[in-house]
Amino acid sequence: MIKILNLEKKFKLKNSTFKALDNINLEFEKRKIHGIIGESGAGKSTLLRCLNKLETPTSGMIEIDGTDIISLSDLELRHFRQNMGMIFQDFNLLSSRTVYDNIAFPLELAKTSKKEIHEKVTELLEIVSLSDKASSYPSQLSGGQKQRVAIARALANNPEFLLCDEATSALDPKTTKQILDLLNNINKEFNITVILITHEMDVIKEICDTVTHLIDGKCLYSGKCSDFFVTYEKKIHKDSLINEKKDIIDSCQGKVIYLTFTHSSAKSPIISRLSRLLDIDVNIINGQIDKIGDIVLGNLVIEIENNNSLLEKSLKFLEESSVETEVIK
Ligand SMILES: Nc1ncnc2c1ncn2[C@@H]1O[C@H](COP(=O)(O)OP(=O)(O)OP(=O)(O)O)[C@@H](O)[C@H]1O
């Protein structure tokens, strides 16, 4: 378990200080995939760099498996870092070394024997599907292949944690998917805890178990992805469904209601039941249905007759049918 308590990081500027992380409290369970999302400047990299002590926090505590990492000695820190692989957006490969030698590099630093290095590099090349590129140089590889080499190198010392700093930001969507699949496999097969930072919601949606949302150095949300996305997508859906049909909604004579269906209500014919029960016409203005993990999220913008008593009865029926309602006009 990684526990972060009251973490604060201030940077000294010329005549002032800048608070990049402000009272962060988080817990990351081991063997899961954790995503940290936020806009540029939100503090994602600073937080990730605090986790492997590339940055020293100004105050607060980071405890990993019960060890306070902030007070580690230099020697302890070297051991600790072997347990934390890291990959970057721009891969950071050594251009003068072959793929094989890049992956071997951390093992050479750890004074591993040649035989063991050979065995380990051969195994890692297989895991990242690059056995045929062992003698290639980074300049001869695609972006996705370079990131595979970086992943293999990060895994060389059998770390328990893999930190990924915008690992897919430089890649096209197809290659991004392949790298995310690889990270997912590594997490499941080797029980490696993956912590990744990204500014792309799709990356979080694709593989993360939890998400931490940073804004201006503060943590706005940290918890299960499904809960985060239901709240987040609800807001996005609502804005887009209403804006798409703004002209029609503005010209409606009746009552306009925004409906949110989740779980069982998304699969039932609730609108036709409403229409039959109250003997009213329901005009569907806009709608969409989406799947977030195992949650089905449906939204409709409907219009019914401009009659307060019918409106009240409709809202009652919909709410009893587990549909969230909001009268928007
Ligand atoms: N060494 C530094 N000195 C001064 N300010 C810094 C330093 N490092 C980061 N900052 C500031 O701290 C804030 C957070 O930076 P950080 O790199 O953690 O953000 P980020 O969310 O990772 O952004 P991006 O997605 O653009 O990489 C930014 O405003 C940045 O300018």
The ligand as an SDF file (V2000), in Angstrom:
LIG
                    3D

 31 33  0  0  0  0  0  0  0  0999 V2000
   11.2260   22.8560  -10.6120 N   0  0  0  0  0  0  0  0  0  0  0  0
   10.1770   23.6830  -10.6420 C   0  0  0  0  0  0  0  0  0  0  0  0
   10.2890   24.9900  -10.2970 N   0  0  0  0  0  0  0  0  0  0  0  0
    9.2280   25.8020  -10.2940 C   0  0  0  0  0  0  0  0  0  0  0  0
    7.9670   25.4240  -10.6150 N   0  0  0  0  0  0  0  0  0  0  0  0
    7.7890   24.1410  -10.9690 C   0  0  0  0  0  0  0  0  0  0  0  0
    8.8740   23.1960  -11.0100 C   0  0  0  0  0  0  0  0  0  0  0  0
    8.3930   22.0030  -11.3980 N   0  0  0  0  0  0  0  0  0  0  0  0
    7.0690   22.1890  -11.6070 C   0  0  0  0  0  0  0  0  0  0  0  0
    6.7110   23.4580  -11.3380 N   0  0  0  0  0  0  0  0  0  0  0  0
    5.3600   24.0300  -11.4400 C   0  0  0  0  0  0  0  0  0  0  0  0
    4.4720   23.2150  -10.6950 O   0  0  0  0  0  0  0  0  0  0  0  0
    3.2250   23.0810  -11.3690 C   0  0  0  0  0  0  0  0  0  0  0  0
    2.9330   21.6000  -11.5510 C   0  0  0  0  0  0  0  0  0  0  0  0
    3.8510   21.0650  -12.4990 O   0  0  0  0  0  0  0  0  0  0  0  0
    3.7590   19.5560  -12.9980 P   0  0  0  0  0  0  0  0  0  0  0  0
    4.8360   19.3510  -13.9920 O   0  0  0  0  0  0  0  0  0  0  0  0
    3.7100   18.6740  -11.8100 O   0  0  0  0  0  0  0  0  0  0  0  0
    2.3250   19.5870  -13.6910 O   0  0  0  0  0  0  0  0  0  0  0  0
    1.6750   18.4840  -14.6250 P   0  0  0  0  0  0  0  0  0  0  0  0
    0.2620   18.3260  -14.1560 O   0  0  0  0  0  0  0  0  0  0  0  0
    2.5070   17.2620  -14.6640 O   0  0  0  0  0  0  0  0  0  0  0  0
    1.6850   19.2310  -16.0220 O   0  0  0  0  0  0  0  0  0  0  0  0
    1.9670   18.6380  -17.5170 P   0  0  0  0  0  0  0  0  0  0  0  0
    0.7680   17.7930  -17.8560 O   0  0  0  0  0  0  0  0  0  0  0  0
    2.0500   19.8690  -18.3610 O   0  0  0  0  0  0  0  0  0  0  0  0
    3.2270   17.8570  -17.4680 O   0  0  0  0  0  0  0  0  0  0  0  0
    3.3700   23.8490  -12.6790 C   0  0  0  0  0  0  0  0  0  0  0  0
    2.7580   25.1110  -12.5320 O   0  0  0  0  0  0  0  0  0  0  0  0
    4.8580   23.9740  -12.8710 C   0  0  0  0  0  0  0  0  0  0  0  0
    5.1660   25.1710  -13.5600 O   0  0  0  0  0  0  0  0  0  0  0  0
  1  2  1  0
  2  3  1  0
  2  7  2  0
  3  4  2  0
  4  5  1  0
  5  6  2  0
  6  7  1  0
  6 10  1  0
  7  8  1  0
  8  9  2  0
  9 10  1  0
 10 11  1  0
 11 12  1  0
 11 30  1  0
 12 13  1  0
 13 14  1  0
 13 28  1  0
 14 15  1  0
 15 16  1  0
 16 17  2  0
 16 18  1  0
 16 19  1  0
 19 20  1  0
 20 21  2  0
 20 22  1  0
 20 23  1  0
 23 24  1  0
 24 25  2  0
 24 26  1  0
 24 27  1  0
 28 29  1  0
 28 30  1  0
 30 31  1  0
M  END
$$$$
